Structures are given as structure tokens and as C-alpha cells.
Amino acid sequence: MLTFHIITIFPQSFDSYLNESILARAIKDKKIKIKFYNPKDYVKEGRVDFKPYGGGPGMVMKAEPVIKAIEKAVGKKKLVKILFLSPSGKKFDNQLAKQYSQKFKDIIIVSGNYEGIDSRVKKVFKMQDISIGDYILTGGALPAMVMIDVISRQIKGVLGKEESLEENRISSSEVYTRPEVIKYKKQEYKVPKVLLSGHHKKIDEWRSHRK
């Protein structure tokens, strides 16, 4: 079973996504496990964030509580992957997800907020900077959920059938189901004839041109 250890000050923001559909079933079937570590729980006094040195807008998460949360997540584990969510990190993709799912049983995802996390955290632990895209989000919860989803679907049994993995079969951005014809404002919209033909080679060719 693959366990995701999420470092976040907003663990409740994950609830709605993890408690529904495929990931909820994967957790129930013990294909994956999600554990949360809140840096706020490791603050002795004061707050978890403070103004940045050198000036600038916003607040920066302090290093010490994040370090303690990661330390708790690592525990005595020998083979663990620590991922640090960063806009400047390595671009996350299916290939990386497959690699992580096959190589590790414990993945720690460090999810920051505000203006980020004190950079000394990355000097204490060996970790990999990861980005899910060329844009900036208001926090690390969404990227963490994206990564949990993409990595989890690489685990055998999570999707039910291996052929459900789109990247392992010929798939198309266009999909259709019943009824064969729908009407909207006097216009008829039909399912492409090739999909009704039963000719699998022609169907695969059609799909390959619509990725």
C-alpha cells in the first residue's frame, strides 16, 4: 500500500476530494493511505508564519514547525520520497507519477501557503522540487491533490481495470454514449458512424487522430 504523507496547515481542504469517487474507494480498499501533518501542531509559541526577511508582501511559513512535521512523517522509514511543491520545480507528468508509484511506499508532499516556506527546510531534508504547471496558485492543497490523484491511478486495482489507464491505450478527446442522436434547437447531433461500425481497427485509427 502506498501512503501519502501530506504536510499542510489546511488538511480539511482535502476532505471533499478524498471522500468521493475513485480515491475514496482506493482508500477503503487499502490501495492507498493518506496521512496529514499540520505544522501548526508543532508551534511552541506564537504563529506558524511571519514577515519575510528583506521585506516584501505577505507572510512566510516558519522553518521549525515544517521541519518537525516532516520529521514526524519520515519517522524511521528508510525509503521515502519527499516532494516540495514549487512553481520552479520539475514538471510533474504521468511518467514521474508511474515512477513514484512503483519505487516508493511512502511519499511526503510538502504543501506550502502564503508566500511560501522558509527555504532552510530544503537544506535540512533531501527533497525534490515539483511543479504541476506554469502558473501560480494560492496554496499547495490543489497541487497536492492533483499529485495524489495522478500517482494513485498508476497503482494496480485503483481504477478497477488496467485498460482504464488512458495512457496505456488508444484514446480520444472525443467520447460518446447513448442516445445515438440528440436534438437541440432543431439541430440533430449524431454519434460518428465509425463508432457504431464495430470495426475496431477503424475505431482505433479514428481515435488516434483525435488525441
C-alpha positions as CSV (number, residue, x, y, z in Angstrom):
1,M,0.0,0.0,0.0
2,L,1.2,3.5,-0.9
3,T,1.0,6.1,1.8
4,F,0.9,9.8,1.1
5,H,2.1,12.0,4.0
6,I,0.8,15.5,3.4
7,I,2.4,18.4,5.2
8,T,-0.2,21.2,5.3
9,I,-1.8,23.7,7.6
10,F,-5.2,23.2,5.9
11,P,-5.8,19.4,6.0
12,Q,-9.6,19.9,6.0
13,S,-9.4,21.3,2.4
14,F,-8.6,17.8,1.2
15,D,-11.8,16.2,2.6
16,S,-14.3,16.7,-0.2
17,Y,-12.0,15.3,-2.9
18,L,-10.6,12.4,-0.9
19,N,-14.0,11.3,0.4
20,E,-15.6,10.9,-3.1
21,S,-15.4,8.5,-6.1
22,I,-12.3,6.6,-7.1
23,L,-9.9,7.9,-4.4
24,A,-12.4,7.2,-1.6
25,R,-12.7,3.6,-2.9
26,A,-8.9,3.3,-3.2
27,I,-8.6,4.3,0.5
28,K,-11.4,2.0,1.6
29,D,-9.8,-0.9,-0.4
30,K,-6.4,-0.1,1.2
31,K,-4.7,0.6,-2.1
32,I,-3.6,4.0,-0.8
33,K,-3.5,5.7,2.6
34,I,-3.5,9.5,3.3
35,K,-1.9,10.9,6.5
36,F,-1.7,14.6,7.4
37,Y,0.8,16.5,9.5
38,N,-0.1,20.1,10.4
39,P,2.9,22.4,11.1
40,K,0.6,24.3,13.5
41,D,0.7,21.4,15.8
42,Y,4.5,21.9,16.2
43,V,4.4,25.6,17.1
44,K,5.6,26.0,20.7
45,E,4.5,29.7,20.9
46,G,3.4,32.4,18.5
47,R,2.2,31.6,15.0
48,V,3.3,29.3,12.1
49,D,4.2,32.2,9.8
50,F,5.9,35.6,10.0
51,K,7.0,38.5,7.8
52,P,9.8,37.7,5.3
53,Y,13.3,38.9,6.0
54,G,14.3,41.6,3.5
55,G,10.8,42.9,3.3
56,G,8.0,42.2,0.8
57,P,4.3,41.4,0.9
58,G,2.6,38.5,2.7
59,M,3.9,36.0,5.2
60,V,6.4,33.1,5.1
61,M,5.8,29.8,6.9
62,K,8.5,29.3,9.6
63,A,11.0,26.5,9.1
64,E,11.0,24.9,12.5
65,P,7.3,23.7,12.6
66,V,7.6,22.4,9.0
67,I,10.8,20.6,9.8
68,K,9.2,18.9,12.8
69,A,6.1,17.9,10.7
70,I,8.4,16.4,8.0
71,E,10.5,14.7,10.7
72,K,7.3,13.1,12.1
73,A,6.3,11.9,8.7
74,V,9.7,10.4,7.9
75,G,9.9,8.6,11.2
76,K,12.1,5.5,10.8
77,K,11.3,5.0,7.2
78,K,14.4,4.2,5.0
79,L,12.9,4.6,1.5
80,V,10.8,7.7,1.3
81,K,10.4,10.4,-1.3
82,I,9.9,14.0,-0.2
83,L,8.4,16.3,-2.7
84,F,8.4,20.1,-2.3
85,L,5.7,21.9,-4.2
86,S,7.3,24.8,-6.1
87,P,6.4,26.8,-9.3
88,S,10.1,26.5,-10.3
89,G,10.2,22.7,-9.7
90,K,10.5,19.8,-12.2
91,K,7.3,19.5,-14.3
92,F,5.1,16.7,-12.9
93,D,3.7,14.2,-15.5
94,N,2.5,10.7,-15.9
95,Q,6.0,9.3,-16.3
96,L,7.0,10.7,-12.9
97,A,3.8,9.5,-11.4
98,K,4.4,6.0,-12.6
99,Q,8.0,6.1,-11.3
100,Y,6.9,7.2,-7.8
101,S,4.1,4.6,-7.6
102,Q,6.5,1.8,-8.4
103,K,9.6,2.8,-6.5
104,F,8.1,4.2,-3.2
105,K,5.7,3.1,-0.5
106,D,5.9,6.4,1.3
107,I,5.6,9.8,-0.4
108,I,5.8,13.0,1.5
109,I,4.3,16.1,-0.1
110,V,5.2,19.4,1.4
111,S,2.4,21.8,0.7
112,G,3.0,25.5,1.5
113,N,0.8,28.5,1.8
114,Y,1.1,32.3,1.9
115,E,4.4,33.5,0.3
116,G,5.9,30.0,0.7
117,I,8.0,28.1,3.3
118,D,11.4,29.2,4.8
119,S,14.0,27.8,2.3
120,R,16.1,26.4,5.1
121,V,13.7,23.4,5.2
122,K,15.2,22.3,1.9
123,K,18.6,22.4,3.4
124,V,17.6,20.1,6.2
125,F,16.0,17.4,4.1
126,K,16.8,16.0,0.7
127,M,13.7,16.6,-1.4
128,Q,12.7,17.2,-5.0
129,D,11.0,20.4,-6.2
130,I,7.9,19.7,-8.2
131,S,5.6,21.9,-10.2
132,I,2.2,20.8,-11.7
133,G,2.2,23.7,-14.3
134,D,3.4,27.1,-15.4
135,Y,1.1,29.1,-13.2
136,I,0.8,30.2,-9.6
137,L,-1.9,29.0,-7.2
138,T,-2.9,30.5,-3.8
139,G,-1.8,27.4,-1.9
140,G,-0.4,23.9,-2.1
141,A,-3.5,21.9,-1.5
142,L,-4.7,21.7,-5.1
143,P,-1.3,20.6,-6.5
144,A,-1.0,18.0,-3.7
145,M,-4.5,16.6,-4.6
146,V,-3.5,16.5,-8.3
147,M,-0.4,14.5,-7.5
148,I,-2.3,12.1,-5.2
149,D,-4.8,11.5,-8.0
150,V,-2.3,11.1,-10.8
151,I,0.0,8.8,-8.8
152,S,-2.8,6.7,-7.3
153,R,-4.3,5.9,-10.7
154,Q,-1.0,4.2,-11.6
155,I,-1.5,1.7,-8.8
156,K,-2.9,-1.7,-9.9
157,G,-6.6,-2.0,-8.9
158,V,-7.3,1.7,-8.2
159,L,-9.1,2.2,-11.5
160,G,-10.6,-1.3,-11.4
161,K,-9.3,-2.3,-14.8
162,E,-5.8,-1.8,-16.2
163,E,-7.2,-0.7,-19.6
164,S,-8.8,2.2,-17.8
165,L,-5.5,4.0,-17.9
166,E,-5.8,6.2,-21.0
167,E,-2.1,6.5,-21.4
168,N,-1.9,2.7,-21.9
169,R,-4.4,2.5,-24.7
170,I,-5.6,4.4,-27.8
171,S,-7.9,7.0,-26.5
172,S,-9.6,10.2,-27.8
173,S,-10.5,13.5,-26.5
174,E,-13.9,12.9,-28.1
175,V,-16.3,10.3,-26.4
176,Y,-19.9,9.5,-27.0
177,T,-22.7,7.4,-25.4
178,R,-26.5,6.9,-25.8
179,P,-28.7,8.1,-27.3
180,E,-27.3,7.8,-30.8
181,V,-29.0,11.1,-31.9
182,I,-29.7,14.1,-29.8
183,K,-31.7,17.2,-30.8
184,Y,-31.1,20.7,-29.7
185,K,-32.8,23.8,-31.2
186,K,-34.0,21.8,-34.2
187,Q,-30.4,20.6,-34.9
188,E,-29.5,16.9,-34.8
189,Y,-26.2,15.8,-33.3
190,K,-25.2,12.3,-34.2
191,V,-22.6,9.8,-32.9
192,P,-19.8,9.4,-35.6
193,K,-20.7,6.4,-37.8
194,V,-17.3,4.7,-37.3
195,L,-18.0,4.2,-33.6
196,L,-21.2,2.3,-34.5
197,S,-19.4,0.1,-37.0
198,G,-17.9,-2.5,-34.7
199,H,-14.7,-2.3,-36.8
200,H,-12.1,-2.0,-34.0
201,K,-9.1,-1.1,-36.3
202,K,-11.0,1.8,-37.9
203,I,-12.2,2.9,-34.5
204,D,-8.6,2.9,-33.2
205,E,-7.5,4.9,-36.3
206,W,-10.3,7.4,-35.7
207,R,-9.3,7.8,-32.0
208,S,-5.6,8.2,-32.8
209,H,-6.4,11.2,-34.9
210,R,-8.4,12.9,-32.1
211,K,-6.0,13.0,-29.2
